[in-house]
Amino acid sequence: MENTWVKRNKWIFFVAPLAIALFVALFGELVMHLWNWLLPTLFGWRQISFWQALGLLVLCRILFGSIGGRGSDRGKTRRALRDRWEGMTPEERGKFRQNLYTRCGGVEAPTGGTKEPA
């Protein structure tokens, strides 16, 4: 039994690779032109080629996550942490803070009051 969606939308299998190639080419050109317009003038850096611009796009994707697309579930994670925090008692919050400060460089947790800078 054939999938009727695939049967009706065969054109998408030809158009999608072309659209992806066009997207990559346009963004590569855009990055190359922006780099070559700004960075040599501002910082004295060398100009880059199209392939180096594509390499920068890939590097940014690896280091910083999504270029377009779905993105991450950062908001969902933050909501879950906030809900967890709000469900803690003051003693649990203090213990959590102390543990966090200890793990993050061995700094002692601050006292209850806030200090204004002089």
Biopython code that builds the backbone (N, CA, C, O; Angstrom):
import numpy as np
from Bio.PDB.StructureBuilder import StructureBuilder

atoms = [
    (1, "MET", "N", (0.831, -1.173, 0.000)),
    (1, "MET", "CA", (0.000, 0.000, 0.000)),
    (1, "MET", "C", (0.883, 1.246, 0.000)),
    (1, "MET", "O", (1.745, 1.399, 0.865)),
    (2, "GLU", "N", (0.672, 2.120, -0.953)),
    (2, "GLU", "CA", (1.472, 3.328, -1.086)),
    (2, "GLU", "C", (0.952, 4.429, -0.181)),
    (2, "GLU", "O", (-0.240, 4.518, 0.113)),
    (3, "ASN", "N", (1.865, 5.242, 0.241)),
    (3, "ASN", "CA", (1.504, 6.392, 1.046)),
    (3, "ASN", "C", (0.929, 7.457, 0.119)),
    (3, "ASN", "O", (1.615, 7.905, -0.799)),
    (4, "THR", "N", (-0.307, 7.866, 0.340)),
    (4, "THR", "CA", (-0.947, 8.822, -0.562)),
    (4, "THR", "C", (-0.327, 10.204, -0.443)),
    (4, "THR", "O", (-0.311, 10.949, -1.423)),
    (5, "TRP", "N", (0.189, 10.572, 0.739)),
    (5, "TRP", "CA", (0.828, 11.878, 0.882)),
    (5, "TRP", "C", (2.046, 11.968, -0.019)),
    (5, "TRP", "O", (2.251, 12.975, -0.697)),
    (6, "VAL", "N", (2.867, 10.899, -0.027)),
    (6, "VAL", "CA", (4.053, 10.879, -0.877)),
    (6, "VAL", "C", (3.639, 10.917, -2.339)),
    (6, "VAL", "O", (4.277, 11.583, -3.153)),
    (7, "LYS", "N", (2.603, 10.224, -2.662)),
    (7, "LYS", "CA", (2.124, 10.176, -4.050)),
    (7, "LYS", "C", (1.664, 11.562, -4.508)),
    (7, "LYS", "O", (1.937, 11.961, -5.640)),
    (8, "ARG", "N", (0.977, 12.290, -3.645)),
    (8, "ARG", "CA", (0.476, 13.617, -4.008)),
    (8, "ARG", "C", (1.558, 14.681, -3.986)),
    (8, "ARG", "O", (1.451, 15.682, -4.694)),
    (9, "ASN", "N", (2.604, 14.483, -3.181)),
    (9, "ASN", "CA", (3.603, 15.532, -2.975)),
    (9, "ASN", "C", (4.993, 15.105, -3.425)),
    (9, "ASN", "O", (5.978, 15.390, -2.744)),
    (10, "LYS", "N", (5.081, 14.432, -4.551)),
    (10, "LYS", "CA", (6.386, 14.009, -5.063)),
    (10, "LYS", "C", (7.280, 15.194, -5.385)),
    (10, "LYS", "O", (8.503, 15.086, -5.297)),
    (11, "TRP", "N", (6.695, 16.308, -5.752)),
    (11, "TRP", "CA", (7.464, 17.491, -6.128)),
    (11, "TRP", "C", (8.332, 18.001, -4.988)),
    (11, "TRP", "O", (9.369, 18.618, -5.233)),
    (12, "ILE", "N", (7.928, 17.753, -3.743)),
    (12, "ILE", "CA", (8.687, 18.280, -2.605)),
    (12, "ILE", "C", (10.065, 17.629, -2.501)),
    (12, "ILE", "O", (10.996, 18.241, -1.978)),
    (13, "PHE", "N", (10.205, 16.417, -2.983)),
    (13, "PHE", "CA", (11.494, 15.741, -2.926)),
    (13, "PHE", "C", (12.480, 16.326, -3.930)),
    (13, "PHE", "O", (13.685, 16.103, -3.813)),
    (14, "PHE", "N", (11.990, 17.063, -4.906)),
    (14, "PHE", "CA", (12.858, 17.742, -5.862)),
    (14, "PHE", "C", (13.096, 19.197, -5.461)),
    (14, "PHE", "O", (14.182, 19.735, -5.675)),
    (15, "VAL", "N", (12.096, 19.816, -4.889)),
    (15, "VAL", "CA", (12.188, 21.234, -4.538)),
    (15, "VAL", "C", (12.990, 21.437, -3.244)),
    (15, "VAL", "O", (13.748, 22.402, -3.146)),
    (16, "ALA", "N", (12.844, 20.569, -2.273)),
    (16, "ALA", "CA", (13.512, 20.740, -0.979)),
    (16, "ALA", "C", (15.034, 20.809, -1.112)),
    (16, "ALA", "O", (15.632, 21.722, -0.544)),
    (17, "PRO", "N", (15.694, 19.895, -1.829)),
    (17, "PRO", "CA", (17.158, 20.027, -1.965)),
    (17, "PRO", "C", (17.573, 21.315, -2.670)),
    (17, "PRO", "O", (18.596, 21.908, -2.328)),
    (18, "LEU", "N", (16.787, 21.747, -3.648)),
    (18, "LEU", "CA", (17.104, 23.006, -4.320)),
    (18, "LEU", "C", (16.944, 24.190, -3.369)),
    (18, "LEU", "O", (17.764, 25.109, -3.378)),
    (19, "ALA", "N", (15.899, 24.171, -2.555)),
    (19, "ALA", "CA", (15.674, 25.244, -1.593)),
    (19, "ALA", "C", (16.789, 25.275, -0.553)),
    (19, "ALA", "O", (17.239, 26.352, -0.163)),
    (20, "ILE", "N", (17.233, 24.122, -0.104)),
    (20, "ILE", "CA", (18.323, 24.062, 0.876)),
    (20, "ILE", "C", (19.609, 24.593, 0.266)),
    (20, "ILE", "O", (20.326, 25.362, 0.907)),
    (21, "ALA", "N", (19.910, 24.196, -0.961)),
    (21, "ALA", "CA", (21.116, 24.684, -1.634)),
    (21, "ALA", "C", (21.060, 26.198, -1.828)),
    (21, "ALA", "O", (22.065, 26.885, -1.644)),
    (22, "LEU", "N", (19.899, 26.717, -2.195)),
    (22, "LEU", "CA", (19.735, 28.160, -2.362)),
    (22, "LEU", "C", (19.920, 28.883, -1.023)),
    (22, "LEU", "O", (20.580, 29.920, -0.961)),
    (23, "PHE", "N", (19.346, 28.343, 0.028)),
    (23, "PHE", "CA", (19.489, 28.911, 1.377)),
    (23, "PHE", "C", (20.954, 28.971, 1.785)),
    (23, "PHE", "O", (21.418, 30.006, 2.263)),
    (24, "VAL", "N", (21.683, 27.883, 1.604)),
    (24, "VAL", "CA", (23.100, 27.821, 1.975)),
    (24, "VAL", "C", (23.899, 28.830, 1.157)),
    (24, "VAL", "O", (24.746, 29.539, 1.701)),
    (25, "ALA", "N", (23.634, 28.897, -0.146)),
    (25, "ALA", "CA", (24.362, 29.828, -1.009)),
    (25, "ALA", "C", (24.082, 31.281, -0.622)),
    (25, "ALA", "O", (25.004, 32.093, -0.556)),
    (26, "LEU", "N", (22.826, 31.609, -0.367)),
    (26, "LEU", "CA", (22.481, 32.983, -0.004)),
    (26, "LEU", "C", (23.089, 33.395, 1.330)),
    (26, "LEU", "O", (23.644, 34.487, 1.448)),
    (27, "PHE", "N", (22.988, 32.530, 2.334)),
    (27, "PHE", "CA", (23.548, 32.875, 3.633)),
    (27, "PHE", "C", (25.070, 32.892, 3.603)),
    (27, "PHE", "O", (25.687, 33.701, 4.296)),
    (28, "GLY", "N", (25.683, 32.022, 2.818)),
    (28, "GLY", "CA", (27.140, 32.061, 2.659)),
    (28, "GLY", "C", (27.583, 33.375, 2.033)),
    (28, "GLY", "O", (28.540, 33.999, 2.493)),
    (29, "GLU", "N", (26.887, 33.793, 0.986)),
    (29, "GLU", "CA", (27.192, 35.075, 0.339)),
    (29, "GLU", "C", (26.971, 36.235, 1.307)),
    (29, "GLU", "O", (27.785, 37.156, 1.375)),
    (30, "LEU", "N", (25.873, 36.187, 2.051)),
    (30, "LEU", "CA", (25.563, 37.251, 3.000)),
    (30, "LEU", "C", (26.662, 37.381, 4.061)),
    (30, "LEU", "O", (27.121, 38.486, 4.351)),
    (31, "VAL", "N", (27.077, 36.258, 4.635)),
    (31, "VAL", "CA", (28.132, 36.282, 5.652)),
    (31, "VAL", "C", (29.436, 36.792, 5.044)),
    (31, "VAL", "O", (30.136, 37.592, 5.665)),
    (32, "MET", "N", (29.767, 36.338, 3.843)),
    (32, "MET", "CA", (31.003, 36.762, 3.197)),
    (32, "MET", "C", (30.996, 38.278, 2.957)),
    (32, "MET", "O", (31.976, 38.960, 3.257)),
    (33, "HIS", "N", (29.893, 38.799, 2.419)),
    (33, "HIS", "CA", (29.827, 40.229, 2.128)),
    (33, "HIS", "C", (29.833, 41.069, 3.405)),
    (33, "HIS", "O", (30.494, 42.107, 3.456)),
    (34, "LEU", "N", (29.109, 40.637, 4.430)),
    (34, "LEU", "CA", (29.116, 41.379, 5.693)),
    (34, "LEU", "C", (30.509, 41.388, 6.324)),
    (34, "LEU", "O", (30.982, 42.424, 6.792)),
    (35, "TRP", "N", (31.152, 40.229, 6.330)),
    (35, "TRP", "CA", (32.496, 40.139, 6.883)),
    (35, "TRP", "C", (33.436, 41.064, 6.113)),
    (35, "TRP", "O", (34.141, 41.877, 6.710)),
    (36, "ASN", "N", (33.444, 40.937, 4.781)),
    (36, "ASN", "CA", (34.374, 41.701, 3.958)),
    (36, "ASN", "C", (34.068, 43.197, 3.970)),
    (36, "ASN", "O", (34.951, 44.007, 3.688)),
    (37, "TRP", "N", (32.847, 43.569, 4.287)),
    (37, "TRP", "CA", (32.480, 44.977, 4.358)),
    (37, "TRP", "C", (32.882, 45.593, 5.696)),
    (37, "TRP", "O", (33.367, 46.723, 5.746)),
    (38, "LEU", "N", (32.677, 44.840, 6.782)),
    (38, "LEU", "CA", (32.880, 45.407, 8.116)),
    (38, "LEU", "C", (34.247, 45.128, 8.733)),
    (38, "LEU", "O", (34.947, 46.062, 9.123)),
    (39, "LEU", "N", (34.629, 43.879, 8.826)),
    (39, "LEU", "CA", (35.770, 43.507, 9.660)),
    (39, "LEU", "C", (37.120, 43.990, 9.154)),
    (39, "LEU", "O", (37.937, 44.392, 9.983)),
    (40, "PRO", "N", (37.421, 43.982, 7.847)),
    (40, "PRO", "CA", (38.711, 44.548, 7.426)),
    (40, "PRO", "C", (38.819, 46.041, 7.742)),
    (40, "PRO", "O", (39.890, 46.530, 8.104)),
    (41, "THR", "N", (37.705, 46.759, 7.603)),
    (41, "THR", "CA", (37.719, 48.191, 7.878)),
    (41, "THR", "C", (37.820, 48.476, 9.368)),
    (41, "THR", "O", (38.596, 49.336, 9.784)),
    (42, "LEU", "N", (37.039, 47.762, 10.178)),
    (42, "LEU", "CA", (37.002, 48.036, 11.617)),
    (42, "LEU", "C", (38.223, 47.521, 12.367)),
    (42, "LEU", "O", (38.772, 48.221, 13.219)),
    (43, "PHE", "N", (38.649, 46.300, 12.055)),
    (43, "PHE", "CA", (39.690, 45.648, 12.848)),
    (43, "PHE", "C", (40.958, 45.313, 12.072)),
    (43, "PHE", "O", (41.931, 44.837, 12.658)),
    (44, "GLY", "N", (40.961, 45.553, 10.773)),
    (44, "GLY", "CA", (42.136, 45.241, 9.971)),
    (44, "GLY", "C", (42.298, 43.758, 9.665)),
    (44, "GLY", "O", (43.387, 43.312, 9.303)),
    (45, "TRP", "N", (41.228, 43.000, 9.808)),
    (45, "TRP", "CA", (41.295, 41.569, 9.501)),
    (45, "TRP", "C", (41.232, 41.365, 7.997)),
    (45, "TRP", "O", (40.807, 42.255, 7.261)),
    (46, "ARG", "N", (41.659, 40.179, 7.539)),
    (46, "ARG", "CA", (41.649, 39.874, 6.109)),
    (46, "ARG", "C", (40.246, 39.566, 5.612)),
    (46, "ARG", "O", (39.353, 39.216, 6.385)),
    (47, "GLN", "N", (40.077, 39.703, 4.322)),
    (47, "GLN", "CA", (38.805, 39.324, 3.704)),
    (47, "GLN", "C", (38.736, 37.805, 3.609)),
    (47, "GLN", "O", (39.761, 37.125, 3.615)),
    (48, "ILE", "N", (37.508, 37.280, 3.522)),
    (48, "ILE", "CA", (37.327, 35.830, 3.453)),
    (48, "ILE", "C", (36.641, 35.446, 2.148)),
    (48, "ILE", "O", (36.022, 36.275, 1.482)),
    (49, "SER", "N", (36.766, 34.169, 1.801)),
    (49, "SER", "CA", (36.121, 33.651, 0.592)),
    (49, "SER", "C", (34.734, 33.099, 0.940)),
    (49, "SER", "O", (34.351, 33.036, 2.108)),
    (50, "PHE", "N", (34.000, 32.705, -0.088)),
    (50, "PHE", "CA", (32.671, 32.115, 0.106)),
    (50, "PHE", "C", (32.761, 30.859, 0.964)),
    (50, "PHE", "O", (31.936, 30.657, 1.855)),
    (51, "TRP", "N", (33.761, 30.010, 0.701)),
    (51, "TRP", "CA", (33.883, 28.745, 1.428)),
    (51, "TRP", "C", (34.263, 28.977, 2.885)),
    (51, "TRP", "O", (33.845, 28.221, 3.762)),
    (52, "GLN", "N", (35.055, 30.020, 3.150)),
    (52, "GLN", "CA", (35.355, 30.357, 4.534)),
    (52, "GLN", "C", (34.118, 30.880, 5.245)),
    (52, "GLN", "O", (33.930, 30.626, 6.435)),
    (53, "ALA", "N", (33.274, 31.609, 4.524)),
    (53, "ALA", "CA", (32.017, 32.092, 5.107)),
    (53, "ALA", "C", (31.106, 30.922, 5.458)),
    (53, "ALA", "O", (30.469, 30.922, 6.512)),
    (54, "LEU", "N", (31.044, 29.920, 4.572)),
    (54, "LEU", "CA", (30.253, 28.727, 4.893)),
    (54, "LEU", "C", (30.832, 28.005, 6.111)),
    (54, "LEU", "O", (30.085, 27.506, 6.954)),
    (55, "GLY", "N", (32.152, 27.953, 6.201)),
    (55, "GLY", "CA", (32.796, 27.359, 7.373)),
    (55, "GLY", "C", (32.427, 28.103, 8.644)),
    (55, "GLY", "O", (32.210, 27.479, 9.683)),
    (56, "LEU", "N", (32.352, 29.443, 8.577)),
    (56, "LEU", "CA", (31.925, 30.228, 9.730)),
    (56, "LEU", "C", (30.492, 29.903, 10.127)),
    (56, "LEU", "O", (30.182, 29.798, 11.313)),
    (57, "LEU", "N", (29.617, 29.744, 9.136)),
    (57, "LEU", "CA", (28.232, 29.379, 9.436)),
    (57, "LEU", "C", (28.157, 28.039, 10.158)),
    (57, "LEU", "O", (27.420, 27.888, 11.132)),
    (58, "VAL", "N", (28.921, 27.075, 9.676)),
    (58, "VAL", "CA", (28.924, 25.754, 10.309)),
    (58, "VAL", "C", (29.495, 25.850, 11.717)),
    (58, "VAL", "O", (28.966, 25.236, 12.644)),
    (59, "LEU", "N", (30.578, 26.621, 11.886)),
    (59, "LEU", "CA", (31.169, 26.782, 13.206)),
    (59, "LEU", "C", (30.192, 27.444, 14.171)),
    (59, "LEU", "O", (30.084, 27.031, 15.326)),
    (60, "CYS", "N", (29.480, 28.469, 13.705)),
    (60, "CYS", "CA", (28.478, 29.123, 14.559)),
    (60, "CYS", "C", (27.369, 28.151, 14.931)),
    (60, "CYS", "O", (26.870, 28.174, 16.056)),
    (61, "ARG", "N", (26.986, 27.307, 14.001)),
    (61, "ARG", "CA", (25.948, 26.306, 14.277)),
    (61, "ARG", "C", (26.404, 25.339, 15.360)),
    (61, "ARG", "O", (25.636, 24.971, 16.249)),
    (62, "ILE", "N", (27.670, 24.933, 15.271)),
    (62, "ILE", "CA", (28.209, 24.005, 16.259)),
    (62, "ILE", "C", (28.323, 24.676, 17.624)),
    (62, "ILE", "O", (27.948, 24.091, 18.640)),
    (63, "LEU", "N", (28.842, 25.904, 17.648)),
    (63, "LEU", "CA", (29.101, 26.570, 18.926)),
    (63, "LEU", "C", (27.853, 27.146, 19.574)),
    (63, "LEU", "O", (27.698, 27.062, 20.793)),
    (64, "PHE", "N", (26.968, 27.725, 18.791)),
    (64, "PHE", "CA", (25.864, 28.488, 19.357)),
    (64, "PHE", "C", (24.504, 27.854, 19.138)),
    (64, "PHE", "O", (23.499, 28.413, 19.578)),
    (65, "GLY", "N", (24.434, 26.719, 18.481)),
    (65, "GLY", "CA", (23.143, 26.063, 18.308)),
    (65, "GLY", "C", (22.508, 26.399, 16.992)),
    (65, "GLY", "O", (23.180, 26.499, 15.965)),
    (66, "SER", "N", (21.242, 26.569, 17.027)),
    (66, "SER", "CA", (20.436, 26.636, 15.822)),
    (66, "SER", "C", (20.635, 27.921, 15.032)),
    (66, "SER", "O", (20.720, 29.010, 15.600)),
    (67, "ILE", "N", (20.707, 27.778, 13.727)),
    (67, "ILE", "CA", (20.583, 28.907, 12.807)),
    (67, "ILE", "C", (19.205, 28.719, 12.204)),
    (67, "ILE", "O", (19.029, 27.918, 11.287)),
    (68, "GLY", "N", (18.227, 29.452, 12.712)),
    (68, "GLY", "CA", (16.845, 29.206, 12.301)),
    (68, "GLY", "C", (16.370, 27.924, 12.962)),
    (68, "GLY", "O", (16.829, 27.584, 14.052)),
    (69, "GLY", "N", (15.482, 27.228, 12.336)),
    (69, "GLY", "CA", (15.035, 25.944, 12.854)),
    (69, "GLY", "C", (14.255, 26.059, 14.145)),
    (69, "GLY", "O", (13.757, 27.130, 14.493)),
    (70, "ARG", "N", (14.156, 24.950, 14.850)),
    (70, "ARG", "CA", (13.338, 24.873, 16.064)),
    (70, "ARG", "C", (13.949, 25.562, 17.264)),
    (70, "ARG", "O", (13.219, 26.065, 18.118)),
    (71, "GLY", "N", (15.251, 25.598, 17.352)),
    (71, "GLY", "CA", (15.870, 26.166, 18.539)),
    (71, "GLY", "C", (15.947, 25.136, 19.649)),
    (71, "GLY", "O", (15.865, 23.932, 19.405)),
    (72, "SER", "N", (16.101, 25.611, 20.845)),
    (72, "SER", "CA", (16.224, 24.695, 21.977)),
    (72, "SER", "C", (15.021, 24.822, 22.895)),
    (72, "SER", "O", (14.141, 25.656, 22.679)),
    (73, "ASP", "N", (14.995, 23.989, 23.913)),
    (73, "ASP", "CA", (13.913, 24.015, 24.893)),
    (73, "ASP", "C", (14.337, 24.791, 26.128)),
    (73, "ASP", "O", (14.006, 24.415, 27.252)),
    (74, "ARG", "N", (15.080, 25.892, 25.911)),
    (74, "ARG", "CA", (15.562, 26.683, 27.035)),
    (74, "ARG", "C", (14.419, 27.202, 27.892)),
    (74, "ARG", "O", (14.496, 27.172, 29.120)),
    (75, "GLY", "N", (13.357, 27.680, 27.247)),
    (75, "GLY", "CA", (12.216, 28.204, 28.001)),
    (75, "GLY", "C", (11.568, 27.139, 28.855)),
    (75, "GLY", "O", (11.165, 27.399, 29.988)),
    (76, "LYS", "N", (11.469, 25.936, 28.311)),
    (76, "LYS", "CA", (10.875, 24.826, 29.056)),
    (76, "LYS", "C", (11.736, 24.458, 30.265)),
    (76, "LYS", "O", (11.215, 24.176, 31.344)),
    (77, "THR", "N", (13.048, 24.464, 30.076)),
    (77, "THR", "CA", (13.964, 24.148, 31.168)),
    (77, "THR", "C", (13.888, 25.213, 32.253)),
    (77, "THR", "O", (13.860, 24.896, 33.443)),
    (78, "ARG", "N", (13.856, 26.480, 31.838)),
    (78, "ARG", "CA", (13.767, 27.560, 32.817)),
    (78, "ARG", "C", (12.472, 27.481, 33.614)),
    (78, "ARG", "O", (12.471, 27.687, 34.828)),
    (79, "ARG", "N", (11.373, 27.183, 32.934)),
    (79, "ARG", "CA", (10.093, 27.056, 33.636)),
    (79, "ARG", "C", (10.142, 25.932, 34.663)),
    (79, "ARG", "O", (9.649, 26.077, 35.781)),
    (80, "ALA", "N", (10.745, 24.805, 34.271)),
    (80, "ALA", "CA", (10.840, 23.670, 35.192)),
    (80, "ALA", "C", (11.693, 24.023, 36.406)),
    (80, "ALA", "O", (11.349, 23.659, 37.531)),
    (81, "LEU", "N", (12.807, 24.732, 36.188)),
    (81, "LEU", "CA", (13.649, 25.135, 37.311)),
    (81, "LEU", "C", (12.931, 26.137, 38.209)),
    (81, "LEU", "O", (13.034, 26.064, 39.434)),
    (82, "ARG", "N", (12.203, 27.075, 37.597)),
    (82, "ARG", "CA", (11.457, 28.053, 38.395)),
    (82, "ARG", "C", (10.386, 27.369, 39.228)),
    (82, "ARG", "O", (10.201, 27.704, 40.398)),
    (83, "ASP", "N", (9.675, 26.408, 38.631)),
    (83, "ASP", "CA", (8.652, 25.673, 39.374)),
    (83, "ASP", "C", (9.274, 24.887, 40.528)),
    (83, "ASP", "O", (8.719, 24.823, 41.625)),
    (84, "ARG", "N", (10.436, 24.293, 40.256)),
    (84, "ARG", "CA", (11.124, 23.541, 41.304)),
    (84, "ARG", "C", (11.548, 24.477, 42.439)),
    (84, "ARG", "O", (11.398, 24.147, 43.615)),
    (85, "TRP", "N", (12.083, 25.661, 42.068)),
    (85, "TRP", "CA", (12.523, 26.641, 43.065)),
    (85, "TRP", "C", (11.355, 27.111, 43.920)),
    (85, "TRP", "O", (11.467, 27.216, 45.141)),
    (86, "GLU", "N", (10.229, 27.394, 43.264)),
    (86, "GLU", "CA", (9.062, 27.881, 43.998)),
    (86, "GLU", "C", (8.483, 26.820, 44.930)),
    (86, "GLU", "O", (7.817, 27.155, 45.909)),
    (87, "GLY", "N", (8.729, 25.554, 44.635)),
    (87, "GLY", "CA", (8.237, 24.475, 45.479)),
    (87, "GLY", "C", (9.130, 24.170, 46.674)),
    (87, "GLY", "O", (8.768, 23.359, 47.526)),
    (88, "MET", "N", (10.307, 24.822, 46.745)),
    (88, "MET", "CA", (11.236, 24.564, 47.844)),
    (88, "MET", "C", (10.877, 25.402, 49.063)),
    (88, "MET", "O", (10.329, 26.498, 48.955)),
    (89, "THR", "N", (11.202, 24.855, 50.214)),
    (89, "THR", "CA", (11.071, 25.622, 51.459)),
    (89, "THR", "C", (12.283, 26.548, 51.568)),
    (89, "THR", "O", (13.276, 26.337, 50.872)),
    (90, "PRO", "N", (12.223, 27.569, 52.427)),
    (90, "PRO", "CA", (13.388, 28.452, 52.603)),
    (90, "PRO", "C", (14.661, 27.699, 53.006)),
    (90, "PRO", "O", (15.756, 28.062, 52.576)),
    (91, "GLU", "N", (14.523, 26.654, 53.829)),
    (91, "GLU", "CA", (15.691, 25.872, 54.231)),
    (91, "GLU", "C", (16.284, 25.138, 53.030)),
    (91, "GLU", "O", (17.504, 25.097, 52.869)),
    (92, "GLU", "N", (15.424, 24.557, 52.183)),
    (92, "GLU", "CA", (15.909, 23.862, 50.991)),
    (92, "GLU", "C", (16.581, 24.833, 50.028)),
    (92, "GLU", "O", (17.581, 24.495, 49.396)),
    (93, "ARG", "N", (16.030, 26.037, 49.918)),
    (93, "ARG", "CA", (16.640, 27.048, 49.050)),
    (93, "ARG", "C", (18.026, 27.434, 49.559)),
    (93, "ARG", "O", (18.966, 27.562, 48.774)),
    (94, "GLY", "N", (18.149, 27.615, 50.859)),
    (94, "GLY", "CA", (19.452, 27.947, 51.442)),
    (94, "GLY", "C", (20.467, 26.848, 51.210)),
    (94, "GLY", "O", (21.619, 27.116, 50.867)),
    (95, "LYS", "N", (20.040, 25.617, 51.397)),
    (95, "LYS", "CA", (20.930, 24.480, 51.174)),
    (95, "LYS", "C", (21.327, 24.392, 49.696)),
    (95, "LYS", "O", (22.482, 24.109, 49.378)),
    (96, "PHE", "N", (20.377, 24.634, 48.803)),
    (96, "PHE", "CA", (20.652, 24.614, 47.374)),
    (96, "PHE", "C", (21.658, 25.702, 47.006)),
    (96, "PHE", "O", (22.614, 25.448, 46.273)),
    (97, "ARG", "N", (21.436, 26.926, 47.522)),
    (97, "ARG", "CA", (22.366, 28.037, 47.248)),
    (97, "ARG", "C", (23.767, 27.704, 47.745)),
    (97, "ARG", "O", (24.750, 27.917, 47.036)),
    (98, "GLN", "N", (23.855, 27.180, 48.968)),
    (98, "GLN", "CA", (25.160, 26.855, 49.541)),
    (98, "GLN", "C", (25.867, 25.812, 48.679)),
    (98, "GLN", "O", (27.060, 25.941, 48.403)),
    (99, "ASN", "N", (25.151, 24.799, 48.261)),
    (99, "ASN", "CA", (25.728, 23.760, 47.413)),
    (99, "ASN", "C", (26.183, 24.347, 46.078)),
    (99, "ASN", "O", (27.257, 24.004, 45.583)),
    (100, "LEU", "N", (25.374, 25.226, 45.496)),
    (100, "LEU", "CA", (25.709, 25.837, 44.212)),
    (100, "LEU", "C", (26.952, 26.707, 44.327)),
    (100, "LEU", "O", (27.849, 26.619, 43.489)),
    (101, "TYR", "N", (27.015, 27.540, 45.352)),
    (101, "TYR", "CA", (28.176, 28.408, 45.540)),
    (101, "TYR", "C", (29.428, 27.592, 45.814)),
    (101, "TYR", "O", (30.508, 27.963, 45.356)),
    (102, "THR", "N", (29.315, 26.502, 46.542)),
    (102, "THR", "CA", (30.463, 25.654, 46.832)),
    (102, "THR", "C", (30.982, 24.993, 45.553)),
    (102, "THR", "O", (32.189, 24.928, 45.323)),
    (103, "ARG", "N", (30.061, 24.507, 44.730)),
    (103, "ARG", "CA", (30.464, 23.842, 43.489)),
    (103, "ARG", "C", (31.012, 24.818, 42.462)),
    (103, "ARG", "O", (31.822, 24.425, 41.623)),
    (104, "CYS", "N", (30.602, 26.062, 42.500)),
    (104, "CYS", "CA", (31.015, 27.055, 41.505)),
    (104, "CYS", "C", (32.179, 27.884, 42.016)),
    (104, "CYS", "O", (32.058, 29.103, 42.141)),
    (105, "GLY", "N", (33.280, 27.260, 42.309)),
    (105, "GLY", "CA", (34.480, 27.992, 42.654)),
    (105, "GLY", "C", (34.794, 28.071, 44.128)),
    (105, "GLY", "O", (35.735, 28.769, 44.506)),
    (106, "GLY", "N", (34.054, 27.393, 44.975)),
    (106, "GLY", "CA", (34.353, 27.368, 46.388)),
    (106, "GLY", "C", (34.061, 28.661, 47.115)),
    (106, "GLY", "O", (34.595, 28.894, 48.199)),
    (107, "VAL", "N", (33.235, 29.494, 46.546)),
    (107, "VAL", "CA", (32.880, 30.755, 47.183)),
    (107, "VAL", "C", (31.771, 30.492, 48.181)),
    (107, "VAL", "O", (30.848, 29.724, 47.910)),
    (108, "GLU", "N", (31.864, 31.131, 49.335)),
    (108, "GLU", "CA", (30.811, 30.943, 50.330)),
    (108, "GLU", "C", (29.547, 31.659, 49.903)),
    (108, "GLU", "O", (29.594, 32.677, 49.214)),
    (109, "ALA", "N", (28.447, 31.128, 50.311)),
    (109, "ALA", "CA", (27.164, 31.752, 49.990)),
    (109, "ALA", "C", (27.037, 33.076, 50.717)),
    (109, "ALA", "O", (27.470, 33.190, 51.863)),
    (110, "PRO", "N", (26.457, 34.074, 50.080)),
    (110, "PRO", "CA", (26.300, 35.366, 50.743)),
    (110, "PRO", "C", (25.312, 35.258, 51.899)),
    (110, "PRO", "O", (24.469, 34.362, 51.943)),
    (111, "THR", "N", (25.443, 36.193, 52.827)),
    (111, "THR", "CA", (24.520, 36.215, 53.956)),
    (111, "THR", "C", (23.164, 36.695, 53.483)),
    (111, "THR", "O", (23.023, 37.133, 52.341)),
    (112, "GLY", "N", (22.163, 36.618, 54.348)),
    (112, "GLY", "CA", (20.784, 36.934, 53.994)),
    (112, "GLY", "C", (20.569, 38.331, 53.460)),
    (112, "GLY", "O", (19.778, 38.495, 52.531)),
    (113, "GLY", "N", (21.231, 39.358, 53.996)),
    (113, "GLY", "CA", (21.002, 40.731, 53.579)),
    (113, "GLY", "C", (21.798, 41.080, 52.322)),
    (113, "GLY", "O", (22.834, 40.483, 52.029)),
    (114, "THR", "N", (21.280, 42.063, 51.592)),
    (114, "THR", "CA", (22.023, 42.517, 50.410)),
    (114, "THR", "C", (22.825, 43.734, 50.792)),
    (114, "THR", "O", (22.379, 44.566, 51.583)),
    (115, "LYS", "N", (23.998, 43.833, 50.235)),
    (115, "LYS", "CA", (24.867, 44.964, 50.535)),
    (115, "LYS", "C", (24.848, 45.927, 49.356)),
    (115, "LYS", "O", (24.999, 45.520, 48.204)),
    (116, "GLU", "N", (24.667, 47.179, 49.650)),
    (116, "GLU", "CA", (24.675, 48.230, 48.633)),
    (116, "GLU", "C", (26.140, 48.632, 48.407)),
    (116, "GLU", "O", (26.895, 48.774, 49.369)),
    (117, "PRO", "N", (26.542, 48.815, 47.150)),
    (117, "PRO", "CA", (27.921, 49.276, 46.917)),
    (117, "PRO", "C", (28.104, 50.710, 47.406)),
    (117, "PRO", "O", (27.210, 51.546, 47.278)),
    (118, "ALA", "N", (29.257, 50.970, 47.957)),
    (118, "ALA", "CA", (29.516, 52.304, 48.518)),
    (118, "ALA", "C", (29.905, 53.299, 47.455)),
    (118, "ALA", "O", (30.155, 54.464, 47.762)),
]
sb = StructureBuilder()
sb.init_structure("model")
sb.init_model(0)
sb.init_chain("A")
sb.init_seg("    ")
for serial, (resi, resn, name, xyz) in enumerate(atoms, 1):
    if name == "N":
        sb.init_residue(resn, " ", resi, " ")
    sb.init_atom(name, np.array(xyz, "f"), 0.0, 1.0, " ", f" {name:<3s}", serial, name[0])
structure = sb.get_structure()
